[in-house]
Amino acid sequence: MRRLSKAGFTSDEYAAIDDLKMKDGFITEIEEMIETKYLRFCDPPQPLQLMTLLGARVSMNLIRFLAHHPRRWVKLDHVPTSERQLVWNIVIQLLEQYKMMQSNPQLRHFAWNVPYFIQWHAVIHILDTLRADPLHPDALKAWQLIDALYENNSDMLLSIKRPIFIAVGNLCLRAFSSRTAALTKERSLSDPPEYIAKLRELRETAKTRGEETIAGSKIHCGKERLATTGVDALWSDIGPMSAEALVEAQLQQYPIAKQPVNPVPRTEDDSF
């Protein structure tokens, strides 16, 4: 668009724009251009072209989701119902498209690459919504997508290599506990999914390890007291985690783009 002299602003200027109507218009224009100029010529039976279709549409959905992210609002109850539904529909589409990238037989040759591009923003939003509203009308569909996410990426999501895996796992457990508590009043429940049981087991193990570390540090008087930090601290955090803490953990996945969390309470003109 810059070569065609159609770019009205730079990438940095776009990020600073708070006019949602303007952003939506820009996103729609880009989306229509990509669809008509490229994607409509793709042949879905061709694996590489199907992957191109999905990848492009995932990218557009992610851009639209970030433009409408609920963090734009000072309080959650300030978000209009129509806006909540719009955001929910976008994140559900993102997880459906992501699932298709990993489960479609035509795309098996590309599946190795997909786990590196999990849409953390969408996963966090869905889990946090399910935690706050366990009986959401689309809860069953959302949990099926979360189930598929963990089943298709178990080696990564159950690891301790990155704080984002641990933070999302903690949020997943809280969302599942909320759903269990809500459904117990209505009917008996079956055993939890295997990944939920594994997440709980890993956290119990970490909790025990942390308690042993603290006990050992008390015995060695005069030595510097050991502190539980880094990954262990996230493992042991079973209590409520703020949105800021989740995003901070998420940004550790991309250290180059990491920005300090603003300790000042958000205001209405605070851009996402």
C-alpha positions in Angstrom: 0.0 0.0 0.0 2.9 2.3 0.6 4.2 1.7 -2.9 0.8 2.6 -4.2 0.7 5.8 -2.2 -2.3 4.5 -0.3 -0.8 4.2 3.1 -2.5 6.8 5.3 -0.2 6.1 8.3 2.8 4.0 9.4 2.7 0.9 11.5 3.6 2.8 14.6 0.9 5.4 13.9 -1.6 2.7 13.4 -0.8 1.2 16.8 -1.4 4.6 18.4 -4.8 5.2 16.8 -7.7 5.0 19.2 -10.4 5.5 16.6 -11.9 1.9 16.4 -14.1 2.8 13.4 -11.0 4.0 11.4 -9.1 0.8 12.4 -12.0 -1.4 11.3 -12.2 0.4 8.0 -8.5 -0.1 7.4 -8.7 -3.8 8.4 -11.7 -4.4 6.2 -9.9 -2.8 3.2 -6.8 -4.9 3.7 -8.9 -8.0 4.1 -10.9 -7.4 0.9 -7.7 -6.7 -1.0 -6.0 -10.0 0.2 -9.2 -12.0 -0.5 -9.8 -10.7 -4.0 -6.2 -10.4 -5.1 -4.8 -13.6 -3.7 -7.0 -16.0 -1.7 -9.8 -16.4 -4.2 -7.3 -18.0 -6.6 -6.2 -20.5 -4.0 -7.2 -24.1 -4.6 -8.1 -25.8 -1.2 -7.4 -29.3 -2.4 -3.7 -28.2 -2.8 -2.2 -28.5 0.7 0.2 -25.5 0.4 -2.6 -23.3 -0.9 -5.0 -24.5 1.8 -2.3 -23.6 4.4 -2.0 -20.2 2.7 -5.8 -19.6 3.0 -5.8 -20.5 6.7 -2.7 -18.6 7.6 -3.9 -15.4 5.9 -7.3 -15.6 7.6 -5.8 -16.3 11.0 -3.6 -13.2 10.6 -6.6 -11.0 9.7 -8.7 -12.4 12.6 -5.8 -11.8 15.0 -5.4 -8.2 13.8 -9.1 -7.6 14.2 -9.1 -9.2 17.7 -6.3 -7.0 18.9 -8.1 -3.9 17.6 -11.2 -4.9 19.7 -9.4 -6.4 22.7 -11.4 -5.9 25.9 -8.4 -4.2 27.5 -9.5 -1.1 25.6 -12.1 -0.7 28.3 -11.5 0.4 31.9 -13.8 -2.2 33.3 -15.2 -5.4 31.9 -18.8 -4.4 32.7 -18.3 -1.3 30.5 -17.9 -3.5 27.4 -21.2 -3.5 25.3 -22.8 -6.9 24.8 -22.4 -6.6 21.0 -18.7 -6.0 21.4 -18.2 -9.0 23.7 -20.0 -11.2 21.2 -17.9 -9.9 18.3 -14.6 -10.5 20.2 -15.8 -14.0 21.3 -16.7 -15.0 17.7 -13.3 -13.9 16.5 -11.3 -15.9 19.1 -13.5 -19.0 18.5 -12.7 -18.6 14.7 -9.0 -18.3 15.6 -9.0 -21.5 17.6 -11.0 -23.4 14.9 -8.6 -22.3 12.2 -5.6 -23.3 14.4 -7.2 -26.7 15.1 -7.7 -27.2 11.4 -4.1 -26.5 10.7 -3.1 -29.3 13.0 -5.8 -31.9 12.4 -6.5 -31.6 8.6 -4.9 -34.7 6.9 -3.9 -32.5 3.9 -1.8 -30.3 6.2 0.1 -33.0 8.1 3.3 -32.1 6.3 3.1 -28.6 7.8 1.9 -29.6 11.3 5.4 -29.5 12.7 5.5 -25.7 12.2 2.1 -24.8 13.7 2.8 -25.1 17.5 5.2 -22.2 17.3 2.3 -19.8 16.4 -0.3 -20.5 19.1 -2.5 -17.5 19.4 -1.9 -16.8 23.1 -4.1 -13.7 23.1 -7.1 -15.7 21.9 -6.4 -18.7 24.3 -6.1 -16.4 27.3 -9.3 -14.5 26.4 -11.3 -17.7 26.0 -10.0 -19.3 29.2 -10.5 -16.1 31.2 -14.1 -15.8 29.9 -14.8 -19.5 30.8 -13.3 -18.8 34.3 -15.6 -15.8 34.8 -18.7 -17.3 33.0 -18.4 -21.2 33.3 -21.9 -21.6 31.8 -21.3 -19.5 28.8 -23.7 -20.5 25.9 -20.7 -21.6 23.8 -18.8 -23.1 26.7 -18.9 -26.7 25.4 -17.6 -25.7 22.0 -14.9 -23.6 23.5 -13.8 -26.4 25.8 -13.6 -28.8 22.8 -11.2 -26.4 21.1 -9.1 -26.1 24.3 -9.1 -29.9 24.6 -7.8 -30.1 21.0 -5.2 -27.5 21.7 -3.7 -29.4 24.6 -4.1 -32.8 22.8 -2.3 -31.6 19.7 0.4 -29.7 21.6 0.8 -31.7 24.8 4.6 -31.9 24.7 4.9 -28.1 24.6 1.9 -27.0 26.7 2.8 -29.4 29.6 6.5 -28.4 29.6 8.2 -25.9 31.9 10.3 -24.3 29.3 8.5 -21.0 29.2 6.5 -19.1 31.8 3.6 -18.6 29.3 2.9 -22.4 29.3 2.7 -22.3 33.1 0.6 -19.2 33.3 -1.9 -20.5 30.7 -2.0 -23.9 32.5 -2.8 -22.2 35.8 -5.6 -20.2 34.1 -6.9 -23.4 32.4 -7.1 -25.1 35.8 -9.0 -22.2 37.3 -11.5 -22.2 34.3 -12.0 -25.9 34.6 -12.6 -25.7 38.3 -15.2 -23.0 37.8 -17.0 -25.2 35.2 -16.8 -28.2 37.5 -18.3 -26.2 40.4 -21.1 -24.8 38.2 -22.0 -28.2 36.6 -21.8 -30.2 39.9 -25.1 -28.5 41.0 -26.8 -29.8 37.9 -25.5 -33.3 37.2 -22.7 -35.7 38.0 -19.5 -35.2 36.1 -17.1 -37.6 34.4 -13.4 -37.8 35.1 -11.4 -34.7 34.0 -9.5 -34.9 30.7 -6.0 -36.3 30.8 -4.3 -33.0 30.3 -6.2 -31.5 33.3 -5.0 -34.4 35.5 -1.5 -33.9 34.3 -1.5 -30.1 34.9 -2.7 -30.8 38.5 -0.1 -33.4 39.0 2.7 -31.2 37.8 1.6 -28.4 40.2 1.4 -30.7 43.2 4.9 -31.9 42.4 6.2 -28.3 42.1 4.4 -27.3 45.4 6.1 -30.2 47.2 9.5 -29.3 45.8 9.0 -25.6 46.8 8.1 -26.7 50.4 11.2 -28.9 50.6 13.3 -26.1 49.4 12.0 -23.7 52.0 12.4 -26.3 54.7 16.0 -26.9 53.7 16.8 -23.2 53.7 15.7 -22.9 57.3 17.9 -25.7 58.4 21.1 -24.0 57.0 21.1 -21.0 59.3 23.6 -18.3 58.4 23.4 -19.1 54.7 21.5 -17.0 52.3 17.9 -18.0 52.4 16.7 -19.6 49.2 13.8 -17.8 47.4 11.4 -19.4 45.0 11.7 -17.5 41.8 11.2 -17.7 38.0 9.5 -20.9 36.8 8.9 -22.3 40.3 7.0 -19.1 41.3 4.7 -19.5 38.4 4.2 -23.2 39.1 3.1 -22.5 42.7 0.8 -19.6 41.7 -2.5 -21.4 42.0 -4.3 -18.3 43.2 -5.9 -15.6 41.0 -3.6 -14.1 38.4 -4.3 -10.7 37.1 -4.6 -9.9 33.4 -1.4 -7.8 33.6 0.5 -10.8 35.0 -0.8 -13.1 32.3 0.2 -10.6 29.6 3.6 -10.1 31.3 4.1 -13.9 31.2 3.0 -13.9 27.6 5.5 -11.2 26.6 8.3 -13.4 27.9 7.6 -15.6 24.9 8.8 -12.7 22.7 11.5 -10.9 24.7 12.5 -8.5 21.8 9.0 -6.9 22.0 8.7 -7.0 25.7 7.6 -3.8 27.4 7.4 -3.1 31.1 4.0 -3.4 32.7 2.5 0.0 33.5 1.8 0.1 37.3 -0.5 3.1 36.9 -4.2 2.2 36.7 -5.5 2.2 33.1 -7.6 5.1 31.9 -10.0 5.5 29.1 -7.4 6.9 26.8 -4.9 4.1 27.5 -4.3 2.3 24.3 -3.9 -1.4 24.2 
